[in-house]
Amino acid sequence: MNNLQLKTTADGSSTIYHKELDEHYHSIHGALQESVHVFIKSGLNYFQNKYPFNKTINILEIGWGTGLNCILSILCKNPLNQIIEYSGIEPYPVNLDIIENLNFNFNEEEIKLFYKIHQLKWDEKHFINSCFQLTKHSKGFNNFKSSKTYDIVYFDAFAPKKQPSIWTSDVFTKLYEYLNTNGILVTYCAKGQVRRDLESVGFYVERLKGPPGKREMLRGIKIIKK
Ligand SMILES: C[S@@+](CC[C@H](N)C(=O)[O-])C[C@H]1O[C@@H](n2cnc3c(N)ncnc32)[C@H](O)[C@@H]1O
């Protein structure tokens, strides 16, 4: 039995349905809209606007999945040519035959790029263009160790009720330690318990307007009080 099934979401873009978990990889109200709103606009664009003089922006994604957040980050406008170093963590890479059937409304060039990032070897650094470096880590965050620190965490794990083991204060503490001062964590999840847990490990948490179909999302900021 195939555990992963393609689905079309409300904005016409695809997602994957995980049968065993009874969970989608993205919002059924619009996969593309959700990624753009939560991770690109409230994450990468927010950080670029706030810190235009940072030469490098290090991004860590928990749950690389279809690579949608990654390709949107590559395609994102980068007027100051900041170098983006992107680390995606994924213990269960999606098969290429599913990837080839996803529709994110990309043009031909973008589709080629999308396949290219999926075909890249895992656990090696790749130079996608002069401003974008990508490493895909084939492991779970529980087994991930890094000597690097990060500016942005895209926290895109399955929902807390489906994968509670990754929405814990221990995981948030580890992420807080991996973040640079003023670094941010963005997630589509707006649950009160998640917000309180993020606050309890030190994040200043903002409740932001959510993507279509969701009232709110969260952005945690690592502010070091003087
Ligand atoms: C909500 S889906 C991913 C969405 C993904 N960002 C995308 O745009 O397709 C959650 C992802 O987290 C991955 N995952 C499961 N356990 C994980 C773990 N321990 N660490 C990191 N990722 C995990 C799943 O395999 C899945 O690809």
Ligand as a Chemical Component Dictionary entry (heavy atoms), coordinates in Angstrom:
data_LIG
# 
_chem_comp.id                   LIG 
_chem_comp.type                 NON-POLYMER 
_chem_comp.pdbx_formal_charge   0 
_chem_comp.three_letter_code    LIG 
# 
loop_
_chem_comp_atom.comp_id 
_chem_comp_atom.atom_id 
_chem_comp_atom.alt_atom_id 
_chem_comp_atom.type_symbol 
_chem_comp_atom.charge 
_chem_comp_atom.model_Cartn_x 
_chem_comp_atom.model_Cartn_y 
_chem_comp_atom.model_Cartn_z 
_chem_comp_atom.pdbx_ordinal 
LIG C1  C1  C 0  4.510  19.057 7.150  1  
LIG S1  S1  S 1  5.579  17.956 6.288  2  
LIG C2  C2  C 0  6.738  18.863 5.382  3  
LIG C3  C3  C 0  6.521  19.991 4.653  4  
LIG C4  C4  C 0  7.699  20.414 3.826  5  
LIG N1  N1  N 0  8.362  21.551 4.405  6  
LIG C5  C5  C 0  7.185  20.684 2.453  7  
LIG O1  O1  O 0  7.065  21.852 2.065  8  
LIG O2  O2  O -1 6.900  19.715 1.768  9  
LIG C6  C6  C 0  6.660  17.448 7.625  10 
LIG C7  C7  C 0  7.941  16.833 7.202  11 
LIG O3  O3  O 0  8.716  16.559 8.369  12 
LIG C8  C8  C 0  9.414  15.341 8.161  13 
LIG N2  N2  N 0  9.858  14.783 9.446  14 
LIG C9  C9  C 0  9.328  13.746 10.134 15 
LIG N3  N3  N 0  10.040 13.526 11.252 16 
LIG C10 C10 C 0  11.035 14.444 11.288 17 
LIG C11 C11 C 0  12.125 14.693 12.173 18 
LIG N4  N4  N 0  12.316 13.973 13.277 19 
LIG N5  N5  N 0  12.973 15.696 11.871 20 
LIG C12 C12 C 0  12.800 16.442 10.758 21 
LIG N6  N6  N 0  11.793 16.238 9.876  22 
LIG C13 C13 C 0  10.916 15.258 10.128 23 
LIG C14 C14 C 0  8.378  14.499 7.425  24 
LIG O4  O4  O 0  8.946  13.392 6.772  25 
LIG C15 C15 C 0  7.792  15.515 6.474  26 
LIG O5  O5  O 0  8.493  15.579 5.263  27 
# 
loop_
_chem_comp_bond.comp_id 
_chem_comp_bond.atom_id_1 
_chem_comp_bond.atom_id_2 
_chem_comp_bond.value_order 
_chem_comp_bond.pdbx_ordinal 
LIG C1  S1  SING 1  
LIG S1  C2  SING 2  
LIG S1  C6  SING 3  
LIG C2  C3  SING 4  
LIG C3  C4  SING 5  
LIG C4  N1  SING 6  
LIG C4  C5  SING 7  
LIG C5  O1  DOUB 8  
LIG C5  O2  SING 9  
LIG C6  C7  SING 10 
LIG C7  O3  SING 11 
LIG C7  C15 SING 12 
LIG O3  C8  SING 13 
LIG C8  N2  SING 14 
LIG C8  C14 SING 15 
LIG N2  C9  SING 16 
LIG N2  C13 SING 17 
LIG C9  N3  DOUB 18 
LIG N3  C10 SING 19 
LIG C10 C11 SING 20 
LIG C10 C13 DOUB 21 
LIG C11 N4  SING 22 
LIG C11 N5  DOUB 23 
LIG N5  C12 SING 24 
LIG C12 N6  DOUB 25 
LIG N6  C13 SING 26 
LIG C14 O4  SING 27 
LIG C14 C15 SING 28 
LIG C15 O5  SING 29 
# 
